[in-house]
Amino acid sequence: MKRISMALGVLGLAACGGSSTTPTSSQMAAYQRAALTASDTVTTYSTAAAAATTPTDCAAAAQQYQSQMQAAIQEMQADAPAMDDGMMSMGQGTAADVQCGVAVMAQTLAQYRTVACSSSNATQNQTTAAQHAATMAVYAEHMQMRAAELSQMSSRMGGDGGTMMGGSSGTTMSGMWQGPSGQTMPWDHQIPGCAATPTAPAPTPTTTTTPTTTTTTTTTPTTTPTTPTTTPTTPTTTTPSTTTPSTMMPSTTPTTTGTAS
């Protein structure tokens, strides 16, 4: 309700000199019908997939669902740009996520085609189908909510959008949207992958990013052990001097004292 009140203030200013680019009543009605068809289609498939116990039944239910959902998505895609333009013109840039949301639905459906009924186990196929159906149900409800939001803002300002189709797109609550089946959703709900930006770009394809692992190489400084240069000291051997004793030879010549008479 707060969102709608703010939009009316912006529209009041626009009426004094600005111009509105809200979608025409036929565009809005076509989008609302497509969003409702998407919700009904996924609800029907959820029941059929749960009852499919054979590969044949599983494949038949999946094929019918995929065909019907693809048609609903294409119809929403045709009017999604005008829906986002309408949100932008009313100052609701964060709600201009219709094109992005429909693109996410198309991606989700394409991904499911690759896994639907691919298991030989019926229980596994039922589980996969239930998970997909739960996700698509939320997306389809989001699209209904955006249609109701824009329709109510447009009708309050007396624009070409007119009123909702007999209230089938839901009603407003305090800060919440209530769908035709009693489901509720906050006005600021966002589909994963669709950031609340004024331009509401299409989602970026999911890519698997391999984290870069930085390997820290610890360099161990090479330590060359220094072998002390040991110069072996040869001990000096002092050879003792051998003194050869002098041999005193006795005189052999007798000493003659005087001559005998």
Salt bridges, closest charged atoms under 4 A:
ASP97 OD2 - HIS142 NE2 3.02
ASP97 OD1 - ARG146 NE 2.89
GLU149 OE2 - ARG3 NE 2.84
GLU149 OE1 - ARG146 NH1 2.99
